[in-house]
Amino acid sequence: MKKLLLLKKSPAIIPVKKREAKAVTKSPTGTRRHARYNVAVPVKVTTPGDPAPAVIACTYEVSREGCKLSNPGFTLDQLVWLNRNNRKAIYKVVWTSKHKNQAGLQVITSKTERPIWDDELTARL
């Protein structure tokens, strides 16, 4: 004689929706003219005239006129090239923070040129 084993039905498994990364907006305050977006975007950083290879850094915030970047050893008033999606722009280091390991960059290239950021992010700027 066979014994029948009855299993208790488990509750239905509900699929979990994937969360999309949302860019948090900080509205302009003080002397700022443009909103800033908290997004982590990897960029290649090179220094004009320096034969050293490109350094990969990540943004903390992005705006139309600049960005906050992880600091791979910048100095004030240094010019750097940021590369993203085969686009290149020249930025100037306007502030650094050694204890937070961050630097603030301001775009130098012409405003008529195409931004280096992704098209989705550029639409928000």
N, CA, C and O of each residue as an XYZ file, in Angstrom:
500
protein
N       0.818     -1.158      0.000
C       0.000      0.000      0.000
C       0.884      1.251      0.000
O       1.815      1.357      0.798
N       0.595      2.175     -0.878
C       1.370      3.403     -0.991
C       0.790      4.466     -0.080
O      -0.426      4.603      0.055
N       1.688      5.214      0.540
C       1.253      6.335      1.358
C       1.306      7.597      0.513
O       2.253      7.812     -0.243
N       0.333      8.388      0.641
C       0.244      9.628     -0.111
C       0.737     10.771      0.762
O       0.228     10.988      1.861
N       1.708     11.483      0.276
C       2.278     12.597      1.023
C       1.677     13.887      0.487
O       1.850     14.226     -0.684
N       0.987     14.586      1.335
C       0.370     15.840      0.938
C       1.256     16.989      1.397
O       1.643     17.061      2.563
N       1.566     17.868      0.487
C       2.369     19.034      0.804
C       1.477     20.247      0.947
O       0.531     20.453      0.188
N       1.803     21.021      1.920
C       1.058     22.259      2.120
C       1.426     23.225      1.006
O       2.603     23.418      0.699
N       0.424     23.821      0.414
C       0.693     24.762     -0.677
C       1.376     25.997     -0.126
O       0.954     26.572      0.877
N       2.437     26.389     -0.801
C       3.132     27.603     -0.392
C       2.410     28.795     -1.008
O       1.752     28.662     -2.040
N       2.533     29.956     -0.377
C       1.875     31.131     -0.959
C       2.456     31.434     -2.339
O       3.615     31.138     -2.631
N       1.633     32.017     -3.150
C       2.066     32.336     -4.509
C       3.275     33.254     -4.482
O       3.348     34.186     -3.681
N       4.202     32.981     -5.350
C       5.406     33.802     -5.436
C       5.100     34.999     -6.322
O       4.719     34.858     -7.483
N       5.273     36.155     -5.757
C       4.984     37.390     -6.477
C       6.290     37.905     -7.063
O       7.253     38.112     -6.325
N       6.344     38.117     -8.379
C       7.590     38.621     -8.962
C       7.902     40.026     -8.458
O       7.017     40.870     -8.323
N       9.156     40.246     -8.188
C       9.603     41.546     -7.696
C       9.949     42.424     -8.886
O      10.697     42.026     -9.778
N       9.389     43.624     -8.881
C       9.695     44.554     -9.963
C      11.080     45.120     -9.760
O      11.469     45.468     -8.644
N      11.816     45.209    -10.842
C      13.152     45.802    -10.768
C      13.018     47.300    -10.586
O      12.212     47.956    -11.245
N      13.811     47.818     -9.693
C      13.802     49.254     -9.469
C      14.812     49.912    -10.384
O      15.952     49.463    -10.504
N      14.391     50.955    -11.012
C      15.307     51.721    -11.846
C      15.997     52.763    -10.987
O      15.402     53.332    -10.072
N      17.255     53.001    -11.296
C      17.990     54.027    -10.564
C      17.414     55.384    -10.921
O      17.331     55.749    -12.094
N      17.022     56.119     -9.908
C      16.444     57.432    -10.148
C      17.479     58.489     -9.838
O      18.214     58.384     -8.856
N      17.536     59.488    -10.660
C      18.435     60.605    -10.423
C      17.729     61.592     -9.505
O      16.655     62.101     -9.827
N      18.339     61.853     -8.371
C      17.772     62.796     -7.414
C      18.182     64.194     -7.834
O      19.354     64.445     -8.112
N      17.222     65.103     -7.880
C      17.485     66.460     -8.318
C      17.673     67.379     -7.127
O      16.908     67.341     -6.163
N      18.707     68.205     -7.210
C      18.891     69.272     -6.234
C      18.663     70.576     -6.973
O      19.356     70.869     -7.947
N      17.708     71.353     -6.524
C      17.412     72.602     -7.214
C      18.515     73.620     -6.944
O      19.216     73.529     -5.936
N      18.668     74.584     -7.839
C      19.734     75.578     -7.695
C      19.580     76.392     -6.414
O      18.486     76.850     -6.083
N      20.682     76.563     -5.704
C      20.693     77.379     -4.494
C      21.900     78.300     -4.542
O      22.887     78.003     -5.215
N      21.826     79.398     -3.843
C      22.970     80.312     -3.767
C      23.337     80.867     -5.125
O      22.501     81.463     -5.803
N      24.577     80.677     -5.526
C      25.062     81.207     -6.803
C      24.885     80.222     -7.947
O      25.228     80.545     -9.084
N      24.359     79.030     -7.681
C      24.181     78.040     -8.746
C      23.054     78.473     -9.677
O      22.032     79.002     -9.240
N      23.267     78.233    -10.976
C      22.272     78.614    -11.966
C      21.483     77.423    -12.488
O      20.398     77.593    -13.044
N      22.021     76.213    -12.313
C      21.390     75.029    -12.893
C      21.195     73.957    -11.831
O      21.934     73.885    -10.849
N      20.186     73.131    -12.051
C      19.913     72.021    -11.140
C      21.021     70.982    -11.255
O      21.648     70.831    -12.304
N      21.248     70.268    -10.151
C      22.242     69.206    -10.124
C      21.527     67.875     -9.967
O      20.495     67.798     -9.300
N      22.066     66.828    -10.574
C      21.479     65.499    -10.503
C      22.483     64.548     -9.874
O      23.636     64.482    -10.299
N      22.041     63.805     -8.853
C      22.896     62.820     -8.208
C      22.885     61.547     -9.044
O      21.966     60.736     -8.928
N      23.881     61.371     -9.870
C      24.007     60.170    -10.690
C      25.467     59.733    -10.684
O      26.380     60.559    -10.678
N      25.664     58.439    -10.685
C      27.014     57.875    -10.755
C      27.281     57.464    -12.194
O      26.705     56.495    -12.688
N      28.144     58.196    -12.855
C      28.472     57.941    -14.254
C      29.980     57.758    -14.350
O      30.725     58.666    -13.980
N      30.457     56.605    -14.838
C      31.905     56.436    -15.001
C      32.418     57.255    -16.182
O      31.777     57.305    -17.232
N      33.558     57.887    -16.012
C      34.190     58.684    -17.062
C      35.684     58.389    -17.074
O      36.257     57.977    -16.066
N      36.302     58.606    -18.225
C      37.753     58.512    -18.336
C      38.322     59.917    -18.204
O      37.847     60.850    -18.851
N      39.335     60.064    -17.370
C      39.940     61.373    -17.126
C      41.369     61.351    -17.637
O      42.167     60.500    -17.244
N      41.688     62.290    -18.516
C      43.055     62.447    -19.002
C      43.474     63.897    -18.819
O      42.642     64.799    -18.730
N      44.772     64.095    -18.766
C      45.311     65.443    -18.636
C      45.989     65.811    -19.949
O      46.821     65.047    -20.440
N      45.654     66.965    -20.533
C      46.281     67.356    -21.798
C      47.799     67.464    -21.643
O      48.284     68.078    -20.692
N      48.543     66.873    -22.567
C      49.994     66.945    -22.547
C      50.658     65.951    -21.611
O      51.885     65.922    -21.517
N      49.867     65.130    -20.912
C      50.422     64.144    -19.985
C      50.347     62.768    -20.644
O      49.261     62.333    -21.028
N      51.481     62.071    -20.783
C      51.459     60.764    -21.448
C      50.893     59.646    -20.583
O      50.780     58.512    -21.049
N      50.534     59.935    -19.335
C      49.986     58.909    -18.447
C      48.666     58.380    -19.007
O      47.927     59.129    -19.646
N      48.361     57.110    -18.779
C      47.096     56.556    -19.284
C      45.885     57.176    -18.582
O      45.998     57.770    -17.511
N      44.748     57.019    -19.211
C      43.505     57.574    -18.659
C      43.157     56.903    -17.341
O      43.422     55.718    -17.140
N      42.559     57.680    -16.449
C      42.117     57.193    -15.147
C      40.594     57.117    -15.174
O      39.936     58.039    -15.658
N      40.035     56.034    -14.662
C      38.583     55.904    -14.587
C      38.121     56.523    -13.271
O      38.621     56.176    -12.201
N      37.169     57.436    -13.359
C      36.599     58.084    -12.177
C      35.078     58.008    -12.292
O      34.544     57.623    -13.333
N      34.396     58.373    -11.229
C      32.939     58.307    -11.198
C      32.376     59.631    -10.708
O      32.928     60.252     -9.799
N      31.275     60.060    -11.315
C      30.650     61.311    -10.897
C      29.786     61.078     -9.668
O      29.281     59.977     -9.451
N      29.621     62.128     -8.862
C      28.676     62.138     -7.754
C      27.444     62.947     -8.151
O      26.310     62.563     -7.862
N      27.688     64.070     -8.816
C      26.614     64.950     -9.276
C      26.977     65.468    -10.657
O      28.152     65.608    -10.999
N      25.937     65.753    -11.451
C      26.129     66.282    -12.804
C      25.175     67.455    -12.983
O      24.021     67.390    -12.560
N      25.655     68.530    -13.610
C      24.794     69.644    -13.976
C      25.164     70.072    -15.396
O      26.068     69.505    -16.009
N      24.468     71.062    -15.901
C      24.736     71.539    -17.251
C      26.121     72.174    -17.357
O      26.765     72.084    -18.403
N      26.579     72.811    -16.289
C      27.837     73.557    -16.321
C      29.024     72.844    -15.679
O      30.144     73.353    -15.736
N      28.807     71.675    -15.068
C      29.926     71.003    -14.425
C      29.518     69.706    -13.772
O      28.433     69.180    -14.020
N      30.414     69.186    -12.920
C      30.129     67.945    -12.212
C      30.996     67.838    -10.963
O      32.004     68.531    -10.823
N      30.584     66.961    -10.065
C      31.378     66.618     -8.891
C      31.907     65.220     -9.157
O      31.146     64.323     -9.521
N      33.210     65.030     -8.977
C      33.872     63.808     -9.408
C      34.711     63.235     -8.289
O      35.213     63.972     -7.441
N      34.867     61.914     -8.282
C      35.819     61.326     -7.354
C      37.203     61.862     -7.732
O      37.517     61.987     -8.916
N      38.008     62.169     -6.753
C      39.249     62.913     -6.969
C      40.457     61.991     -7.141
O      40.983     61.474     -6.155
N      40.897     61.783     -8.372
C      42.103     60.979     -8.561
C      43.366     61.842     -8.543
O      44.247     61.658     -9.383
N      43.465     62.769     -7.611
C      44.677     63.575     -7.477
C      44.676     64.862     -8.275
O      45.702     65.225     -8.849
N      43.564     65.558     -8.328
C      43.497     66.829     -9.046
C      44.104     67.950     -8.221
O      44.184     67.864     -6.996
N      44.530     69.002     -8.908
C      44.949     70.236     -8.251
C      44.068     71.366     -8.763
O      43.488     71.260     -9.843
N      43.964     72.439     -7.999
C      43.126     73.569     -8.406
C      43.602     74.155     -9.729
O      44.800     74.182    -10.009
N      42.664     74.618    -10.533
C      42.895     75.245    -11.840
C      43.541     74.312    -12.862
O      44.045     74.771    -13.886
N      43.530     73.021    -12.596
C      44.058     72.052    -13.551
C      43.023     71.805    -14.644
O      41.827     71.734    -14.359
N      43.469     71.672    -15.883
C      42.573     71.335    -16.985
C      42.622     69.831    -17.206
O      43.697     69.235    -17.267
N      41.436     69.220    -17.326
C      41.342     67.784    -17.568
C      40.331     67.525    -18.674
O      39.419     68.321    -18.898
N      40.502     66.416    -19.352
C      39.554     65.996    -20.377
C      38.725     64.862    -19.804
O      39.269     63.902    -19.257
N      37.413     64.972    -19.927
C      36.514     63.890    -19.545
C      36.019     63.221    -20.819
O      35.556     63.891    -21.743
N      36.117     61.906    -20.864
C      35.661     61.125    -22.015
C      34.495     60.256    -21.599
O      34.565     59.543    -20.598
N      33.424     60.317    -22.369
C      32.232     59.508    -22.105
C      31.519     59.266    -23.429
O      31.208     60.220    -24.143
N      31.258     58.014    -23.767
C      30.548     57.652    -25.008
C      31.216     58.233    -26.250
O      30.535     58.759    -27.130
N      32.521     58.143    -26.326
C      33.297     58.669    -27.457
C      33.119     60.173    -27.643
O      33.309     60.691    -28.743
N      32.760     60.860    -26.590
C      32.673     62.317    -26.598
C      33.676     62.847    -25.591
O      33.893     62.238    -24.544
N      34.280     63.965    -25.900
C      35.328     64.518    -25.060
C      35.039     65.988    -24.784
O      34.621     66.724    -25.678
N      35.261     66.413    -23.543
C      35.072     67.814    -23.174
C      36.182     68.207    -22.208
O      36.687     67.379    -21.450
N      36.548     69.472    -22.247
C      37.584     69.983    -21.358
C      36.912     70.625    -20.151
O      35.996     71.436    -20.289
N      37.386     70.247    -18.964
C      36.864     70.777    -17.707
C      38.012     71.385    -16.908
O      39.174     71.016    -17.074
N      37.657     72.321    -16.044
C      38.624     72.966    -15.157
C      38.276     72.586    -13.720
O      37.108     72.618    -13.332
N      39.284     72.230    -12.938
C      39.074     71.887    -11.537
C      38.902     73.188    -10.756
O      39.822     74.004    -10.708
N      37.735     73.391    -10.147
C      37.456     74.633     -9.428
C      37.532     74.466     -7.913
O      37.700     75.457     -7.201
N      37.412     73.233     -7.398
C      37.625     72.986     -5.978
C      37.962     71.521     -5.749
O      37.585     70.657     -6.541
N      38.665     71.250     -4.675
C      38.994     69.886     -4.293
C      38.760     69.712     -2.795
O      38.830     70.674     -2.031
N      38.487     68.508     -2.395
C      38.305     68.165     -0.990
C      39.092     66.889     -0.724
O      38.702     65.811     -1.172
N      40.185     67.006     -0.006
C      41.041     65.847      0.253
C      40.371     64.840      1.177
O      40.466     63.634      0.950
N      39.688     65.324      2.226
C      39.103     64.379      3.181
C      37.877     63.663      2.629
O      37.548     62.573      3.098
N      37.194     64.243      1.649
C      36.057     63.576      1.003
C      36.457     62.913     -0.306
O      35.661     62.186     -0.901
N      37.679     63.155     -0.757
C      38.191     62.582     -2.004
C      37.298     62.951     -3.190
O      36.927     62.090     -3.989
N      36.957     64.243     -3.297
C      36.104     64.737     -4.367
C      36.709     65.996     -4.981
O      37.550     66.665     -4.380
N      36.253     66.296     -6.194
C      36.663     67.526     -6.875
C      35.480     68.072     -7.658
O      34.661     67.309     -8.171
N      35.391     69.393     -7.749
C      34.359     70.054     -8.535
C      34.953     70.512     -9.848
O      36.001     71.158     -9.868
N      34.293     70.184    -10.943
C      34.782     70.535    -12.279
C      33.775     71.426    -12.982
O      32.566     71.249    -12.840
N      34.290     72.395    -13.748
C      33.445     73.293    -14.524
C      33.813     73.121    -15.990
O      34.991     73.083    -16.343
N      32.799     73.018    -16.840
C      33.046     72.797    -18.266
C      33.662     74.044    -18.893
O      33.271     75.168    -18.581
N      34.627     73.829    -19.778
C      35.327     74.931    -20.447
C      34.935     75.002    -21.927
O      34.892     76.089    -22.504
N      34.653     73.866    -22.531
C      34.372     73.832    -23.965
C      33.112     74.613    -24.296
O      32.323     74.942    -23.411
N      32.931     74.905    -25.574
C      31.809     75.700    -26.045
C      30.473     75.058    -25.686
O      30.346     73.834    -25.712
N      29.481     75.871    -25.352
C      28.162     75.373    -24.980
C      27.388     74.850    -26.192
O      26.391     74.148    -26.025
N      27.831     75.181    -27.406
C      27.127     74.714    -28.592
C      27.494     73.277    -28.925
O      26.783     72.628    -29.693
N      28.584     72.763    -28.367
C      28.970     71.386    -28.628
C      28.060     70.427    -27.888
O      27.418     70.788    -26.901
N      28.016     69.223    -28.372
C      27.176     68.189    -27.771
C      27.757     67.770    -26.419
O      28.961     67.528    -26.325
N      26.926     67.676    -25.360
C      27.435     67.274    -24.049
C      27.939     65.832    -24.055
O      27.528     65.030    -24.894
N      28.822     65.509    -23.124
C      29.387     64.166    -23.082
C      28.462     63.165    -22.394
O      28.684     61.958    -22.487
N      27.438     63.645    -21.712
C      26.555     62.771    -20.945
C      25.605     62.013    -21.855
O      25.396     62.390    -23.008
N      25.033     60.938    -21.323
C      24.070     60.135    -22.078
C      22.895     60.995    -22.509
O      22.586     62.004    -21.874
N      22.240     60.592    -23.594
C      21.119     61.385    -24.119
C      19.985     61.510    -23.111
O      19.340     62.556    -23.037
N      19.733     60.459    -22.334
C      18.669     60.515    -21.325
C      18.992     61.551    -20.255
O      18.119     62.310    -19.835
N      20.239     61.581    -19.820
C      20.646     62.553    -18.813
C      20.693     63.967    -19.386
O      20.336     64.929    -18.706
N      21.130     64.090    -20.633
C      21.189     65.400    -21.294
C      19.791     65.996    -21.422
O      19.634     67.212    -21.307
N      18.782     65.178    -21.656
C      17.414     65.679    -21.767
C      16.948     66.284    -20.448
O      16.157     67.227    -20.452
N      17.422     65.759    -19.320
C      17.047     66.301    -18.016
C      17.766     67.591    -17.700
O      17.244     68.441    -16.978
N      18.972     67.743    -18.242
C      19.742     68.945    -17.954
C      19.142     70.113    -18.694
O      19.643     71.233    -18.590
